[in-house]
Amino acid sequence: MTYPESEVSLDPEDVATYSCDTYNVFASAQGALGTIQGSHIGYSRVEEIIGEYGNDIGKQVYIFENTPGGTGSLWDTENGTLMETQTYDNQNRLVKKVKNNYSFKKGLNCPGGCNGGSGTEIRSPTTCDFSYSYQPGNDNRAQLCKLASGGYEWRVTTYSGYTESCTETAIFKAKFIRKGYLIEEVWKKLESNETWDYFYDSGAQQQVYNKTNFEYTDNQIGQPTAIYFTNSDGKVYRTEVEYYKGLNIKTIPKKVTKKTDGTIVGGTNQDLDSYGRTSKIYEILEGGTELQRVTINSYQQGRPIDYTFMDHQTDNFLWDHGLMIRHTKGSWIREYDYFENRQLKSVKEIDGLQTNFDYDKLLRLKEVNARSGNIVTTYSYQYGGPNQIQEQTVYSDAPTQTMVREFDGLGRPTK
């Protein structure tokens, strides 16, 4: 048998050695472009003016990690990370600061263990690309077949299902160097955040400091399994979270336990169906005892159709494109209608009377008309000097009532 140079470049007895590179495989998380973090990736500092410029009620300042670009091998997992948020009032005084502290853990990791191992690394056996047309996993021999129809074909020596036989064959030995792909994970996790609230009494600045810590003890979950802080009373307030893991659903909290100085003081637990939807809810009482509170039997469009609280009468719901249009409890029925932008338009009460809602051009609640027009409430809004919401209710058979609420630059009520 002869071997044309165009078909064969190696002597049948030659042994060729091939090796593969090792690749770093990692994923870097990024926020959606509609979020504060995502839309400002690439900036180091962003100021968001609240209200009209020159007549604003304050501003929000966002500070991002923005490491300069380097070589092609630069690990850029820190870029775009929100590091600090600052809030200022309309006098440009700092009233709140939140600092996020992250942990960037790089190293071999195999959540849950690999191939029965300890879970410290991933080594996936593979072979290098080989120019001849046979598959990895054979006896490392390539067969050159001279076809009766003319020409040559490379074949796997361990496979016998070819449609055309060979008139002549030759076996070429091949040596493979198998290398594992080392999967290196970089975990960007929020380890803690520090909060400073600033107050100004007669011009003097005072502050209240608090630090919240996050723990990650489950390698299968990228979410915190515990959140805790030390309060001003010296006690440690801790929330522990266990996540649902059925059917690869690993981000839904199943059990939340609240502790004060190590003692269970409350929490919730829930059973979920095969779609990850809640079917039962339990209240965790002081000391750890669980009491079933809620039962949900069925869903429509991802929303519960029925809801039973302990031994009370069942609430039933009807949904349309994610909006509740009817709520029934025994003979009591409430019906809901909506504008095209999904804002609530009207509510028909259990006595048949209807309450209507109207909104201004900024989509803020403007008027509520109830009891066939006998009770009408209007809302007006003022920004700066001070920030107010004025609510006036006019009754057909009672004096008019007016309520004024005032807020600071953070939206917190002050009066």
SVG drawing of the C-alpha trace seen along z (x, -y; Angstrom):
<svg xmlns="http://www.w3.org/2000/svg" viewBox="-75 -77 83 82">
<polyline fill="none" stroke="black" stroke-width="0.4" points="0.0,0.0 1.3,-3.4 0.6,-6.7 0.3,-9.8 1.9,-12.8 -1.3,-14.8 -3.1,-12.3 -0.4,-11.2 2.2,-13.4 3.5,-10.9 5.2,-7.6 2.9,-4.8 5.4,-4.1 5.9,-7.7 4.5,-8.8 3.3,-12.4 2.7,-14.2 0.0,-16.8 -0.8,-18.9 -3.6,-21.4 -3.5,-24.7 -5.2,-25.1 -8.0,-27.7 -9.3,-29.9 -13.1,-29.7 -15.0,-32.2 -18.1,-34.3 -18.4,-37.9 -21.8,-39.1 -23.2,-42.3 -26.4,-44.2 -29.1,-44.9 -28.6,-48.2 -31.8,-49.5 -30.3,-49.4 -28.2,-52.1 -25.1,-49.8 -25.5,-48.5 -26.2,-51.8 -23.2,-53.5 -20.5,-50.8 -17.4,-52.7 -18.0,-55.7 -16.1,-56.3 -18.6,-58.8 -22.2,-59.5 -24.4,-62.3 -28.2,-62.0 -30.0,-65.3 -33.4,-64.7 -36.0,-67.1 -35.5,-70.1 -31.9,-71.4 -31.5,-74.6 -34.7,-73.7 -33.7,-70.2 -34.3,-68.5 -30.9,-66.9 -28.8,-64.4 -27.6,-60.8 -23.9,-60.1 -22.7,-56.7 -19.1,-55.7 -18.0,-52.7 -14.8,-50.6 -13.1,-51.6 -9.8,-49.9 -7.9,-51.0 -7.6,-48.5 -4.5,-46.4 -3.4,-43.3 -5.7,-40.8 -5.3,-38.5 -6.6,-41.2 -9.3,-39.9 -11.8,-42.7 -14.4,-41.3 -14.1,-44.4 -14.9,-46.9 -18.4,-48.4 -18.9,-47.4 -20.9,-49.9 -18.6,-50.7 -20.4,-53.6 -23.6,-55.6 -23.9,-59.1 -27.1,-61.1 -27.1,-64.9 -30.0,-67.3 -30.9,-70.5 -28.2,-72.4 -25.6,-70.0 -25.1,-68.4 -24.3,-64.7 -27.2,-62.9 -26.4,-59.3 -23.5,-57.2 -23.5,-53.5 -20.2,-51.7 -20.2,-48.2 -17.3,-45.9 -16.8,-43.0 -14.8,-39.8 -13.2,-38.8 -12.3,-35.1 -10.2,-33.5 -9.3,-29.9 -10.3,-26.3 -13.7,-25.4 -16.2,-22.7 -19.5,-23.3 -20.9,-20.0 -17.8,-18.0 -16.5,-16.6 -16.5,-12.9 -16.9,-12.0 -13.9,-14.1 -13.6,-16.7 -14.8,-19.5 -11.6,-21.5 -11.1,-21.5 -12.6,-20.5 -10.5,-18.4 -12.4,-17.5 -10.4,-15.0 -10.4,-16.0 -8.2,-15.6 -6.6,-18.1 -8.0,-18.8 -6.5,-16.3 -6.6,-16.9 -7.6,-13.3 -11.3,-12.4 -11.8,-10.1 -13.2,-10.6 -11.4,-10.8 -11.8,-7.8 -10.6,-5.1 -7.5,-3.0 -5.4,-5.9 -5.0,-4.4 -6.0,-5.9 -6.7,-3.7 -6.0,-4.9 -8.4,-3.1 -8.0,-2.9 -11.6,-2.8 -12.6,-0.6 -14.4,-3.7 -11.1,-5.6 -9.4,-7.9 -8.6,-7.5 -10.6,-7.8 -9.4,-8.0 -11.3,-5.7 -11.5,-4.6 -10.1,-1.2 -12.7,-0.2 -15.7,-1.1 -17.0,1.4 -20.1,-0.3 -18.7,-1.8 -20.6,-1.4 -17.6,-0.8 -14.9,1.7 -11.2,1.1 -9.0,2.6 -5.9,1.8 -5.3,0.4 -2.6,-1.0 -2.6,-1.8 -1.0,-5.0 -0.1,-5.2 -1.0,-8.4 -0.1,-9.6 -2.4,-11.9 -1.6,-14.1 -4.8,-14.5 -5.1,-17.7 -7.8,-18.8 -9.5,-22.1 -9.1,-23.9 -12.2,-25.8 -11.3,-28.8 -14.2,-30.7 -14.0,-34.3 -16.7,-35.1 -17.7,-38.7 -19.7,-38.7 -20.9,-41.5 -19.2,-40.7 -20.6,-43.7 -22.0,-47.2 -21.4,-50.1 -24.0,-52.8 -23.6,-56.3 -26.7,-58.4 -26.0,-62.1 -28.1,-64.6 -27.7,-68.3 -28.7,-69.9 -28.1,-73.7 -25.6,-73.2 -23.5,-70.6 -23.2,-67.2 -24.0,-64.0 -23.9,-60.5 -25.2,-57.0 -23.1,-54.1 -24.1,-50.6 -22.4,-47.6 -24.2,-44.7 -22.3,-41.5 -23.1,-38.8 -22.1,-35.1 -21.9,-32.6 -21.6,-29.0 -23.3,-27.0 -21.1,-26.6 -24.2,-25.7 -25.8,-29.0 -24.5,-32.4 -26.7,-34.2 -25.9,-35.0 -26.9,-32.3 -26.7,-34.7 -27.1,-38.4 -26.2,-39.9 -25.4,-43.2 -24.8,-44.4 -27.4,-46.8 -26.9,-49.8 -28.2,-47.6 -25.2,-45.4 -27.2,-42.4 -26.4,-40.6 -29.4,-40.4 -29.0,-37.6 -31.1,-36.3 -30.3,-32.9 -31.5,-31.7 -31.9,-28.2 -32.6,-28.0 -34.8,-25.6 -32.7,-23.2 -35.2,-21.0 -35.1,-20.7 -32.0,-22.9 -34.0,-25.9 -31.3,-27.4 -32.2,-31.0 -35.6,-30.8 -35.4,-31.3 -37.2,-28.4 -36.6,-29.0 -35.7,-32.2 -34.8,-32.1 -34.4,-35.2 -32.2,-35.1 -31.2,-37.5 -28.0,-36.7 -28.3,-33.1 -31.9,-32.6 -34.6,-31.9 -37.2,-34.7 -39.1,-34.1 -39.0,-33.5 -40.8,-31.7 -40.6,-28.4 -42.4,-27.3 -43.1,-24.2 -42.8,-24.7 -44.2,-22.7 -42.1,-21.4 -42.3,-24.8 -40.8,-26.6 -44.2,-28.1 -45.3,-28.4 -47.8,-25.7 -47.6,-26.1 -46.3,-28.8 -45.2,-28.2 -44.5,-30.7 -41.4,-30.0 -42.3,-30.8 -40.0,-31.8 -37.9,-28.8 -38.1,-27.2 -41.6,-25.6 -43.3,-25.9 -47.0,-26.6 -48.7,-26.3 -50.4,-29.5 -51.1,-29.5 -52.2,-26.9 -52.2,-27.6 -53.5,-24.9 -53.3,-26.3 -51.9,-29.1 -52.9,-31.0 -50.3,-32.9 -47.9,-32.4 -50.4,-34.0 -52.2,-32.2 -55.9,-31.3 -56.7,-30.4 -55.3,-31.4 -56.4,-29.9 -55.1,-31.4 -55.3,-28.7 -59.0,-27.8 -60.4,-31.0 -62.5,-31.1 -60.6,-30.7 -59.8,-33.8 -60.1,-33.2 -58.4,-35.4 -58.9,-35.9 -56.0,-37.3 -55.5,-38.9 -52.0,-39.5 -50.6,-39.6 -53.3,-42.0 -55.9,-40.9 -59.4,-41.6 -61.5,-39.8 -61.2,-38.9 -63.8,-36.6 -64.3,-35.5 -67.5,-33.7 -70.3,-36.0 -68.0,-39.0 -66.7,-40.1 -64.4,-42.9 -63.7,-43.7 -60.7,-45.8 -60.2,-47.7 -57.0,-49.2 -55.8,-51.8 -53.7,-50.7 -50.5,-51.6 -51.6,-49.1 -52.4,-51.8 -55.5,-51.1 -58.6,-52.7 -61.5,-51.6 -62.5,-49.2 -66.0,-47.9 -66.6,-47.1 -68.6,-44.3 -71.7,-46.5 -71.7,-47.4 -70.4,-50.9 -67.3,-51.9 -64.2,-53.9 -62.5,-55.7 -58.8,-56.8 -57.3,-59.6 -53.6,-60.5 -51.7,-63.5 -49.2,-63.7 -46.4,-62.5 -48.5,-59.4 -49.0,-60.5 -52.3,-59.9 -54.4,-63.0 -57.9,-62.2 -60.0,-59.4 -63.7,-59.6 -65.7,-57.3 -69.3,-56.6 -70.9,-58.0 -69.0,-61.3 -69.9,-61.8 -66.3,-61.4 -63.6,-63.0 -60.0,-63.2 -57.5,-65.3 -53.7,-65.2 -51.1,-68.0 -47.3,-67.8 -44.6,-70.3 -40.9,-69.9 -38.5,-72.0 -39.2,-74.5 -40.4,-72.0 -41.2,-68.7 -45.0,-68.2 -47.9,-66.0 -51.2,-67.8 -54.3,-65.6 -57.8,-67.2 -61.0,-65.2 -64.4,-66.7 -67.5,-65.0 -71.0,-65.7 -72.3,-65.6 -69.3,-66.5 -66.6,-69.1 -63.7,-69.1 -60.5,-67.6 -56.9,-68.5 -53.8,-66.7 -50.2,-67.8 -47.3,-65.5 -43.7,-66.7 -40.6,-64.7 -36.8,-65.1 -34.6,-64.5 -34.7,-60.7 -38.4,-60.6 -38.6,-60.1 -41.6,-61.7 -40.6,-64.7 -44.1,-66.1"/>
</svg>
